[in-house]
Amino acid sequence: MKLTKYILLGGLGLLSLASCNKDFLNVTPTANLSNKDAEATEPGIVGLVNGLHNMMYMYNFGQVFSYGFPSMNVQLDMLGDDVINTKPAYHMAVYRWQDHRDRTDNDDNLTYKAWDGYYTLILHANKAIAGYRTILPEEERKHVATRYAYGEALAIRAYAYHQLVQLFAKRYRAATAATDLGVILRTDKDQSKQFEPMARSTVAETYKQIEEDLKESLDVLKGLEQATDRNRLRYSTVCGIAARVALCKEDWAAAEDYATQAIQKSNSRLAKGEELIDGFNNYKAPEWMWGYHQSDTQDTGWGSFSIAYSYNVSGHNKSLRYAINRDIYDQLGSGDVRRKWWVCLDQGDQVPKDAYSVYFAMNGDVPQWEITGQCIKFRSKAQGSTFMDLVMMRVAEMYYIKAEAEARQGKEAAARQTLLDIVSTRDAAFTLPTESGDQLIAKIFAHKRIDLYMEGVRFLDLKRLGQAFDRSKASNFTILLNYQGLGGGKNAYTVGLNRNTGNLAKEIPTTADDNRWQFVIPYQELKGNKLCQDNP
């Protein structure tokens, strides 16, 4: 496992980038604080956990990829069927399912960044957990600040392992989980062996570890006064992580319960109407349950999320050319405020006045952007500014988990009401659904896909449900063909369709059990860890 080295800055508890080594066996984390200070004192353990939170915002996925784990979430959505590309753009190796199957010695591809990013979280969470459990004096383990940090460390480790097992293993199936390969389980139990070669555990063993960590985290946090800032994990946030885990295991009752607790116990609420047109740049927004604030002195410049994904600042976003899948967009009511997250020329939409001109590039009078629905969901805090808070979890997701779990259990009346509760805040004209069975599930997912666009959910849903897809069937292409204005017509249709068929789509899975659903294990891990078995 190639682990990026991080320096723990004493007092601030910030993790910042240092050099990294190609060889798994030679990597050792360095610290301004000694190991004894970092793991055996209350300030050290709290500092380690603060550093984990900083890494959530500052982990460097590469400039075009950008800093922070929300950028990983955008890339995951590019693997799904909600983002449609018809023109030359960045991230095409991700979009075409090549990047996460790259077996070369490449530390810039998606498979390496995912493995390195989540395992680096685990490495430092293990240090905090081990320090609390085995080194810290018993009296100091009782202190509120230390116990709270311990509860957060457990939840972060569970979150990281859950992301890893969803990406690198087969989807959870009860009948085969005990034999399907999961990921490498490095825990706090033996810190001296954190960098020794290890084999992969099974999917069942991985989920057992995740659930044990979440249960203990919830037990610890439940009895403590909850943090008020969204850049700290709270009992409700951990319930949100647990709801995601239960969903993957098809434990519908647990998913419903955890999602309900997350909704009821968070200090968040559903945004209403125009509150949703806020650029997703403020961690104090009403819906956010978990997010990170960019301080006035923390300018990430060309590595910032906004440079890559917002519409109103000059940067890598000049080649972020992806549209919303019109199959789901066109199901929205005419007054649904979420329509304002995209610019669709055939709907008469206008380019925002504060937009970066190259994001909506023109060749003479012909648009070079995705005219069937270019995304303007993300906006930096000011035109030309790189400052932007990053979202990790919103209460909206919990409503959709709850609705799906209710529907899967046959509680269709409850599922309809849950869907009404959330969608009516987006579209005042939305009425109680009448659908049943698969049609009700489809309606829940249509709104979930719209709401969580580019927030890292769709690919994981497709994989857990084993739903293969064909982007060329999206109605975007027909809209291009029929659009009479500049940028539409037969040529635009043909060019766009060709980018989503034949050799340019041959890596995308066609069945539920296709091996390509799994990320391959990075070359660097296999080179240094001969016990680790790659995915086929």
N, C-alpha and C positions, 0 to 999 in steps of 0.2 A: 504494500500500500504506500503510494507516494503521498506523504503528508506535507503540506505547506507549513513552514515554520512560522510561528507567531511569537511576538514579544509581548509579555504581560507588563504593562506600564504601571509601576507601583503607584498607589494612591488613586489613580484615575480608573483602574480596572479596564483599560482599553486594549484590544488586540489589534496590532498593526502589522502590516506585511513586512516580512524579512525575506532573505534569499531562500531558495528551495533547492533540494538535491534530487537528482534523477534516481538515486538508488534507495529503494524502500528501507533497506537494513541500516543505512547510515544516517537517517534523519532523526534528530533529537531536538525537541522543542527547547528554546532558550528563554530565559526570564531575567528581568531586572531584579525581581524578588527571588530569593533562593527557594528551592522546593519546600524547605521547611516553613518558610514564611508564607508561601502561597497555599500550602495544603494543611498547615497545622495551626493556623491562627484564624480568628473570626474575620479580620479585615482581608486576609488572603483569600479565603473561600468566597466571601462576598465579592471581592475583586475579580476572581475567576468567572463568577456567574455574570457580573457586569460585562466582562470581556466577551462572554458568549453572545450577549445581546448586541454588543457593538459589532461583532463579527456578522450577525444577521444582516446588518446594514452595510458593512464595509468589506465583506469577502470579495476578492477581486476575481470575477469571472472573465476578465479580459475586457479591453476597451469597448469593442463593438458589442460585446455581450453585456457589459456594465457591472457595477458593484451591487452587492446585496442579493439575498435569496429571492426576492420578488422578480429579479431578472431571470432566474432559473425558471420561475413559474411561467413567464412569458414564453420562454423557449419550449416548455412542455406543451403549452397550448398550440404552438406551431406544429406539433406532431399530430394534432387532432383535425377535426373536420369543421371547426367553427371559423378558422382563418383561411381565407381563399386568396391565392396569389395568381395574377395573370400577367405580371410585368416583371422585368429584371429587378431583383431585390437582394438585400442581405439575408443571411440565415437560410439560404436555399438548401444547404446540406442537411440542416435540421429538418426543414419542411419536407424534404424528400426521403427522410428516414435513413440517411447515410451517416450522419455524424455520430449517432449513438451506437452504430455498428462498426465504427472505425477501430481496427485492431492494430494500428500503427503506433509508433512511439510519438504520440502527439498529445501535448498537455494543454492544447487549446480547444479540443473537441468536447462535445456535450458529455460523453461518457466519463472522461477524466474529471471534468469540472464537478459533475454530480458526485462522483466517488470521493474525490478529495475534499470537497466542501462539506459534505455531511459527516465524513469520518473525522475531519478536523474539529467539528462541533463535538463529536463523541469523545475524542481524545481529551479535550479540556473539561467536558462534563465529568468524565471518569476521574480526573484529578480532583475536582471539587467533591464528588461523591465519596471517593476514597478518603480524602482528608476529613470529611465530616464523620464518616463511619468508623475509621480506625485510628486517627491521629488526634483529632480535636478532643480536649478534655471534656468529660461528661457534662460539667456545669455549663461550659460554653455551647454545647449542643442544644441546650434548652433556650438559649437566647433567641428572641423572635427574628432578628435579622438573619441569623445563621440558619435557623430552621426554614425560613422563607426561601433563602438562596438555595438550600438543599432541595426543597420541593421543586423549585424552578429547574435545577440541574437535572433532576430525574425526568421532568417533562420534556426538556430539550433533547435529552438522549433518546427518549421514546419517539419524539417527533422525527429526529434524524434517522433512526432505524426504520421507522415506518416509511419515510420517503425512499430510503435505500431498497427496502424489500419490495416496494411497489414497482420500482424501476428495474432492478437487476434480477428479480425472481419471476417465476410464473405467478399469475394471479392466484389469490388464495382459493383453494378448493378443499373442503374438509376431507374428501376421500383420498387426496394425494399429498396433503400438506406435510405429512410425516416423512415423506420420501423426496419431495421436490426440494431442490437446493435453494436455500435462502441467501443470506449474506454472512460475512464473518462477524461473529459476536465477540467484540472486544469490550470488556466491562471493567469495573473498578477493582476486581478481585485480586489481580496480581499486576501492580503497576510496573514491575520490573520486566514484564513480558509483553508490554504494549506494542513493541515493534518486532516481535518474533513471528515467524511464519505460522499461519493458522489456516485450517480448512474452513470451508463454508458450513454453517449450520443449516438445518432444514427450515423451510418456511414455518412449520409449526413451532419450532424452537425459537425462531425470531419473533413471532407474534407472542409467544409466551413471555419473552423478556420485555417486549413493548408493554404488554398488559400489566405485568408486575410493576414496572416503573410508573405507569399511569396510576395504578391503584394506590401505590405508596405516595405518589405526589399529591393525589387528591386527599388522602388521609392527612397528610402534613398540612396542606394549605387550607383545608376546610375549617380548621380551628383557629386560624390566624386572621388578624385584620388584613383586609385585601388592599393591595397597592391600588392607587388611583390612576396612575399613568398607564397608557396602553402599551408602552414599551417595556412593561413588566408582565410576566405571566400571572394570571389570577386563577382561582378555582374554576371560574366560568370558562376561561381560555383552555384549561386542561380538559374540561368537559368537552369542548369543541374538538380537541385533538382525539379524544376517546370516541367521539361520535364518528369521526372519519374512519377510525380503526374498525369500529363495529360495522360500519357500512361495508367495508372491504370483506369482512367475514360473513356477511349476510346475516348478522345477528340483529335482526330488525327491531326487536324489543329494546335491546341495549342502545341501538342507534337513536331510537325515538326518545328514550329516557335521557341520554346524555345531551342530545340536541335541545330537549326541553329545558334541562337544567342550565345549559349554556345561555339560552334565551332569557330565562327568568332571573338568573343570578348575575348576569353581566350588567355593567352600567351603561350599556349601549341600547339603542333603539333603531327601528327601521327609519331610514331617511324618507322624507315625503316630497314628492314633486320636484321642484327646482333645486332642492337640497342635493339631489344626486348629480347636478351639473356643476360640480365643484372642482373638477380636474383631478380628483383622487390624490390630492397633495397635502392633506391636513390630517394628522393622526388624531386630532380632536373631533373629527367628523362624527356625527351621531352613530353611524353604523359600525365603525371600526371597533373590533374587539382586541386586536393585536396589531401593532404597527410601530414604526420607528421614526423618530423625529430627527431631522437634519438641523443641527445647531447653526447659528449664524457664523461661527468660526470654522465650520467643517465643510469646506468647499471641495467636493470630489471631482470637479472640473469635467474633463473628457471621459472620466469613468462613471459619471453619474447616470442614474436611471433615466433622468429627463433627457439627457443628450441622446439616448438610444430610443426612447419610446414615447416621449411627449411631442406634441405638435407645434409648440410655440417657442422653440429654441433651436438654434443652429447646431447641427451635429450629425451623428451617425444615422439619425432618424430620416435623413434625406433619402435613404434607400430602404426604409421600413414601409414596404408597399404590400399591405394585406387588407383585405376587406372582410366584413362580417358575412357569414354564410346567409344568403338571403332566404333560404328555406325557413330559418327560424325568425329572422328579422321581420319578414313579411307577415308573420302571425301576430305581430304586435298591433294593438289598437291604435287608431290614428292619433289619439291623444296621449299615448304612452311616452313619458318623458325620456325613457331610455333611447328613443329614436335619435335623440340629440347627441349620442355618443359616436355617431358616424355621419359622414357626408355622402349622401346618395344623390347623384345628379338627376337620376330618373324620378326622384321624389321632389325635385325642386329645391334641394338643400343648397345653401351658400357656404363657401369657404369662410371660416371664422376670420374676422378682421385682424386678430392678433396672431394668426398662423405664420409660422416660418415659411417663407415663399418656396423654398426648395422642397419642403415636405409636400407641397402641392405644386410640384414642378410642371412647367408647361414647355412644349416644343412649338413655338409660335402660339397658335390658338388651341392646340391639341393637348389635353391633360395627359400627363405621364404618371398619374397616380391612380389608385383603385376607385374608379368612378362609381362602382356599385356599392361602396360603403367603406371609405377610408376612415380609420379609427381616429377619433379625437377625444377618447375617454380620458386620457392622461394629459395633464397640463402642468407645466412647471409653475412655480409660485408667482413668477412675473415673466413677462415676455423677455426672452434672451437670458434669463437666469437659469442656473443649473440646480437651484435649490428645490428640493421636493421630498416630502415625507413618503414612506413606503408602507404599503398595506400587506399584512400577512394573513389576516382573518377578519371577516365581517359577519355580523349577526345574520345577514341575509342568507348566507350559506347554511346556517343552522335551520332556518325555516324550510329550505329545500330538502335537507337531510331528513327533517322531521316529517315532511309531507311524503317523501318517498317511502320512508320506513312505515308510516301509517298505511299507505296504499298497499305495500307488500304484505302487510298483516291482515288485509281485508277490511281495514278501518277506513273505508272510502269516504264516508261523510266527514270524518275528522280530517282526512287528507285534503278534501275539497276546501274545507274551511281554512286550513293552514295556508293553502295556495292563495285563497282569497285575501287572507290577512296580509300577505306580502305584496301581491301584484296590485292590489287596490291602492297601495301607497305610490305605485309607479304610474298607474292608469286609473283615474277616479271613476271611469266608466266600466271598469272590469266587474263582471258579475260572478256569482257563485258558479263554479263549473258544474256541468251535468255529465261529463264523461265518466266512464267506468273502465275497469280492467286495464288493458294495455294502452288504451287511448288516454286514460287519466295519467298513467305513468309518462306517456309521451308529452302530455301537456306540461307536467311538472318539469320535465327535462328541457323543454323548449324555453321556458322562462329561466330556469337555472343557467342554461348555456348563455343566454343573453346577459343575465345579471353578472356572471362571473367570467366574462370574456377577458382573456389574457391575465387571469389570476391563478392559472395553474391547476385547474380542476378537470377540464374536459378530457384530456388524454387519460388521466387516471380513472375516470368513469368509464371510458371506452374499454380500457384494459380489464377492469374488474368485471365488466359485464360481457366481455368477449365479443364486442361489436365491431366487426370490420366495416370499412367505409370506402366510398369512392367519391373523392372531391369533384370529379368531372361531372357528377350528377347534380351538383348544386345549381340552383336557378340563376346564379350570377352570370353564367355563360349565355343563357337565353336572353337575359336582360341586356347584356353587352350586344348581342346580335340585333336585338330589336330597338335599341336606343338610337334615336335619329340625330342626336346632337353630336358634337365633336368628341372623339374618344370612343365612340361606339361603332357598330357596323360589323360587317362580315369579317374584315381583316382582324379587328380587335378580338372578335369571337374566336377565330381560328388560332391566333397567336396564344390567347389565354388558354384555350382547351389543350393545345399542344404541350403547354407547360405542366399539365396535370394528367397526362396519359402516356402510354408507351414506356420508353426507357426512362422518362423523367418521373415515372410513378411506380416503377417496377419493384422498388424495395418496400412498398407499403403492404402490410399484411392483408391477406384475402380471406383468412379463416380465424376463428377464435383462438386456435391453438398454434398459430404460426409462431415460430421461434423469434421472429423479428420484433415481437412485442417486448422482448427483453433487451435491455442494454447489455452490451458485452462488457466483460471485466476489463479495465484498462490494462494496456500492455505493461505499464510500470509496476502494477501489482503482481501480474503473472511472472514478470522477470525476477522480482525480489522475493516472491512468496510461492515456492514450488508446490505448496500444499493446496493452493487455491485453484479450483477447477473453473475453467471458462464456460460461458454459455455457448450452445451450438449456434 
